[in-house]
Amino acid sequence: MSWDAPIRKEMDLVEEEIRRAVSSKQGLLTDICMHVIGAGGKRIRPGLTLLSYKAVGGKEASNIIGIAAAFELIHSATLIHDDINDHGELRRGKIAAYKKFGVHKALIAGDFLFVRSFRLGGQWNQQVVETISEACTATAESEIMQNSYENDPDTPLDAYLGIIAGKTAMPMLAASRVGAFMGGGSPEQIEAMGHFGLAIGMAFQIVDDMLDIIGDERSLGKPHGIDFLDGKPTLPLMEAMKDPEVGPILSAMFVKPRKSLAEVEEALKLVRSTKALEESMKVARKFADQAIEHLEVLNGSAYTKSMAELVESVLDRKA
């Protein structure tokens, strides 16, 4: 069974809420948003919200659907902006929104999604709004931080971990924490669910960075090697650049502001020839184990089991 089996009905309601939220008087605006949202996605953020809500005893689905949808809208907005910033060509196997509709219109659509998300989330407690705002702030700050380390082969591990915490893990922390808060969880449970979201987010991004090197392009929906091409320091690249034999070669290639596709392919082969991927998976596994530990404050329900299954699916994913 899939990790989201116990919340399938609620996830369907989230999909309906998302489509209602992006409906605009300007049909083109709706089309751009649906181009991104309709491309699919794992829906992990709303899934975390729903599972945390249910796992601490939340009963009424109508209390959480809107907020769960808000987290997916925020995620979709960041994808639009990320593709513009990174000059991405494809997203989930489809042409990037800004390539299809133009940068100006795509930026407006991203802003529209942010506004719609806060309209959904803003209907509730101030603490919910503050938690969501903090996650959005962390995302923006981590993007700036990541830019400052582009093409830097000496990027410190702490900097990398800070970047992925902000851009990936903090939104998952917020989704899990808000779900537990709305579900009436105890302070201990709310805190634990936040830590759960943070840990699974860290594991998710590390695996994502690994898939950029070893993933199948058809499954990923985008070319591999993008991180190296763009000069983004990731854990597997950083680990490979420490290798005494291939490290100096990789570092010399990585520092170049412009890289050919041939250089990217050669770099990926060099990374795969080291133990970088194995070492990266060890770190991802460590974060996954931390996530599992934070589930101990919950009762052993089907929702708790699904959260544990989600952790394993993050480590095992191929796309």
N, C-alpha and C positions, 0 to 999 in steps of 0.2 A: 504494500500500500504506500501511496505517496505521503510525504510528511504533512501535507495540508488536507488529508482526508477528513479529519474531524471538523474542519472549518470550511468545507467545500461550499456549503450553502451560503455562509457569510461572505466567502470570497466572491461568489457570484453577485451578491448584493453590492459588494465593493465595486465590481466592474460596472454595474449599472450606475452607481453613484459617480464614478469617474466620468462616464459618458455624459451624464447630466451636467456635471460641473464644467466640462469643456464646451458645452453648447453655447454658441455666441450668435448675436444678430448678424455678425460678419461671417458669412459662411467660410471664407478663406481661412479665417482664424481657427475655426473648428477643424477644418481640413488639415492644417499644419499640426495641430495638437494630436489629432487622431493618427496622423502619419507616424508620429513617435509612439504614442500609447498603443495603437493598434498593431504595432510590430511585434507585440508580445512582451516577453520579459518574465522573470521569475516571480515577481510580486512578493519578494521576501519581506520588504518593509511593512506592507499591510498585513502580511502573514504573521510577522512578529507581534504586531499590535493586537491582532485577534487572539493569538495563542496566549499571550501574556494576560490579556483580559480574562479569557476563559480559565486559564490555569489557576488564577487567584480567586476564582469564584464568580466572575461576572456572568450575568444571566441574560440581560436584555440586549439583543444584538443592535437595536436601533440606537443605543447609546454610544456605539463604537464605530459603526460603519463609516460615518462621515470623516472621522479622524483618521481611520485606516486609509481611506481614499486620499486624504490630504497628503499623507506620507508618500504615496505613489506619484501624486502630482508634483510634489517638490522634486522627487527623484527624476521625473521626466523633464522638468525644467532645467535641472543641472546637466542632463544629457545633451540637451539642445545647445546650451552655452559651452559645454566642454568640447563639442564637435567644432564649434566656431573657433574656440581658443586653440584647439589642437590641429585644426585643418583636417579633421577626420573625413574620410570619404564615405564610409559605410557605417551603419549602426543596425545591429540585429539583422543583417542580411539585406537591408534596404538602404538606398541612398540617403545620406544625412540630410536633415531638414533644410539646413542652410544652403546645401547644394541644389536642392530641388526647388525651394521657394525664394532663395535669396537671403543674404545675411540680415538685412533690415527687417524683413517680415519674420524671420526665425527668432530674432531677438525679441520682437514684440510678443511672439507666441510664448517664449520662455517667461517673460515678465507676466503675461496673462496667467500662465499656470501657477506662478508663485502667488499671485493675488487670489486666484480661485482656491488655492490650498489654504491660505490663511483665512479665507472666508469660512471654509469648512471647520478648520481647527479653532478659529476665534469664537465659535459659538459656545465654547466651554470655559472652564476654569482658567484664571490667569496663569496658574502654574503650568497648565498645558501649553499655553501660548509661549511662555518663557522658555520651556524646554525645547519646543520646536524652533524658536528664535535662536537659541544657543547652538543648536545643531546646524542651522543655516549659516550662522556666523563662523563656526568652525570649518565648514565646507569652504567658504570664501577665503578664509585665512590660510587654509592648507594649500589652496590653489596658488596663492601668491608665494607661499613658502616653497612649493614645488618648482615654480618658475625660477626661483633664486638658486636652485641646485641643478638646473639643466646643464647637461654635458659636463658635470663634475664627477670624475671617477673617484674622488675622495670624500664623497658624501657620507657623513657619519650615520651609523645605524640609528641613533636616537632621532636624527632628522627624518629619516625614512619612516620610522614608526610614527612620528608625529604627523607626518603628511598623510599616511593612510588612516590614522585615527580620525583626523579631521574630515577627510573627503569621503570616507566609507563607513567607518565604525561609529562615529558620533551620531549620524542619522539613524543607525540601527539601535544605538543606545536609547535615543529619544523615542523611537517607535515602541521598543519593549517597555521602557519606563512609563510612558503615557498609558499603554495598554493596562499595565498593572495598577496604575493610579486610578484609572477610570473603572477598573474592575473591583475596586474596594480593597486592594491588597494592603497588608500591614506595611509599616515603614521598612521593615526588614525585607519583605518580599519585593517592594518597589525598588529598593536599592539593589537587591540581587538581580532583578530583571534588567536593570540598567547595565550592570556589569556583564550580564549574559549577552546583551546586545552588543556591547563594546567588544567582547572577546570573539564573538562569532563574526563580527564585522572585520576584525583584524585578520582572522583566518581566511575569510572570504577574499579579501584583497590580495593576500599573499598568494593564494591559489590562482587568482585572476592574473597576477603578474607571471606566474609559472606558465599558465595557459598561453600567454603571449609568446612564449618560446616553444612550447611543445604542442599547443592545441591545433586541432584541425580547422582550417579556415572556413570550411562549409558549416561546421557546427558553431564556430564562434560568430559567424556572420560578419567578419571583418578580417583583413589581412593580419598575419602574425608579424611579430618583430616591430610593431609600432612604437613600443616604449624605447627600444634602442634607437630607432630612426629619429624619434623626437628628443632623444637625449634625456629621458626620464630615468632617474636612478631607481631601480627596483631591487628587491632582496636577491633574486637569483643572479641578476647582473652584478650586483655588489659582491656577492659570494664568489662568482666566477673571476672577477677582477682581482681577487686575493690569491688566486692560484699562481704558484711561482712560475709555471711554464707559459700558460696562455694569458695570464693576467696583464702583463705589460702590453701585449698585442691588443687585447680588448680595450684597455685603458686608452691607448693611442687612437683607436678607432672611435671610442665613445666620446672623447673630448672634442672631436670635430663637429662644428655646428651644422655641416651638411654632409650627409652620408648617402652613398649610392645604394641601390637595392642589392647589388652584388655584395657590398660590404655588410649589409644587414644579414644576408643569408650566411655569410662566412662567420659573422659574430655569433649567430644562433648555433652554428655547428660547434664553435669553440666553447660556448656555454654548456652545451649538451655533453661535451667531452670531459667536463669536470664533475665534481660532486656537488655543484651549486644547487641543482634541483633537489637533490636528496637532503641537503642541509636546510633548504627553504621549507621543505615539507615538514621537517622536524619542528621548525618554529611554528608553522601553521597548526601542527598537531598539538603543540603546547598551548596555544590559544584555544583550540577546540576543547582540550581537556579542562581548561579553566572555565569555559562556558558550561560544560557539563556539571562541574562542581557547584556552580551557582544555582542549579536546579534543585539542589538538596533542600532548599527552604520551601519547596512546593509539595503538595500532596501528590501521590503517585497516580495522577489521572491520565486519561488518554491524551490530553493536551500537553502534559509534561513529557510523555513518551514521544509525542510528535516533535517537540522542541529538541529532544535528544536526536531524533532521526534527522531533523533539519541540519544539525551540526555535522553529522556524518555525511549527509548529501553535499554539504559545502566542500568537504575534503575530497569527495569522490567525483565531483562534477567534471564534465568534459567540455562544457561551454558556459 
